[in-house]
């Protein structure tokens, strides 16, 4: 069964984006606190401290950028594409892709959103009312096949020229 590419466009409200701000909070606080220390050192007359000040502000850049976007924009436009080899996501078109072979789980949340987890740590949230049932079934089939291949890794590694499996060693 080949999966044709389907593309969905939707908007994420602030309630769905708060996690992306909070995940950058620790590094942002470290950067801001270091910046405060370096500003204090600069006011004492040590101009050499301008370089660590710049580095500490760069540490907090991701947090500050996501916080400003969270405050200024109540909704964020997103794009989601599902096809046989992967799932793409981005702002206006799918710029970033994850392999469909690494999809770990698809969970439907109480607030009407799906949360897709990938083995590399990526997780995507998208509304459940925009996605077709055929795409949900396709994702569940991929999850089942991934779990089956993970349960039997020797079956996946039997390509004929494998020398690392126990049965191939002499």
N, C-alpha and C positions, 0 to 999 in steps of 0.2 A: 504494500500500500504506500503510494507516494503522497506526500502532503504538499499541496499547492500552497504558495505563499499567500497568507492573508495578513492584512495590515489593519491595525486599529488605532484610532486617534481618540484621546480622552484627556481630561483635566484632573490633576490631583489637587485636592484642597489642602489647606494648611494642616489639617489634622493628620493627613497621610504623610506630610513632609517633615514633621517634627523630629522623627528619628534620624534623618540625615543631618539635622543641626546638632542634635545631642551626641551623635557619634564623634563629632569633631570638637566637642567641648573640652575634653582633657588637654589635648594639644594646644587648643586655643587659649585656655587659661594659663598654661605654662608659658606660652609665647607672650601673652599680655603681662603676666607678672614679671617676666624677665625684661620686657620693655620698660615697665615702671622702674625697675632697679637701674637700668641703663640711663633712663631720663634723669634720675636722681644723680647718678655719677656725672652725667653731662653738665648738670647745673653746678656741680662743684668745680668745673673748669677743666675737666679731662676730655679733650676733644677726640682722643683715641677711641672713646666708647661709642662713637657713631656707628662703627662697623658691627659690633655685637647688637646694637639697637636695631639695625636693619635686619640682621639674622633673626632676632626674636620676633620682629613684626612679620617676617616671612613665615615663621612657624605658625602664627595665628591667622594667616591670610585665609585659609580654607574655612575656618570657623567664622571669621568676620564676613566673608563673601556669602556663605550660606545663611548667616543670620540676617544680613541686609536683604537678600532675596526672599527670605521667609517673611520679613516684615513688610516689604514693599509690594509683593505680588501675592494676592490672596489665592490665586489658582496658577498652576504650572501645567503648560501643555506638554503632553507626552505622546510618543508613538511606540507601538508594540507590533512586531512582525513575527509570525510563526511560520516556519517551514520545516522541511524534513531534516535538515542538518543542524538547525539551530534556532534560537530565539533572539531577535534583535530588539534593541530599545534605544531611544534617544529623544531629543526635544521635538524636532520636526520630522525627522526620518530616522530609521534604525541605523545608528552610527556604531554602536557597540553590540557585539554578538557573543552569545554563550552557546556551547555545543549542547545539542539536545541529549547527547549520550550521558551528560553529567547531571541531568535534572534529578534531584533527590526527592523532592516532595512538592505537592500542590495542595494547599490548605485553603478552604473557604472560611473566611472570618465572619463573625456575627454582623459586622457593619456592611456586608455586601461586597467585600473586596476579596480577591484571591491573593495569596502570598505564595510565590514560587521560590523554592530554595534550590541552589545549585551547589555542587560539591566543592567549588572553589571559594565559597563564602558569599557569593552574590545572591541577593534576594530581590525579587521584583514584586511590586504590588500593583494590581490593576483591578478595575471594577468588574464584578462578575456579570453585570448585565450587558456588557458590550461584546463579550467573547461568545463565539458559537459553541454549541455543544459538541460539534465534531472536533473542534480544536481542543476542548477539554478532554475528550476521549483520546485524542492523539497523544496529549501530554501524559495522561494516565497510562497509556500503552508503553510509552517511552520509559516511564518510571518503573513499570513492571518488568520490562526487558532489562533495564539497568540493574534492578535487584536480582534478577535471575542470573545475569552474567557475573554479578558480584558474589553470588552464592556459589558459583562453580567457576572459579578463575582458571582452572586447568583446561576447561572446555574452550574458553576464549583464547588461550595461549597455544592451542594445538594447531600450528600452521604447517607442520612438517619439518621445518628447519630450526626448531627450538632446541636449544641445548641446556637451558636452565631448569627445565622441569625435571622432577625426580625420575620419571620413567625414561627420559632420554639420556641420562648420565650413564657412563660406563664404569 
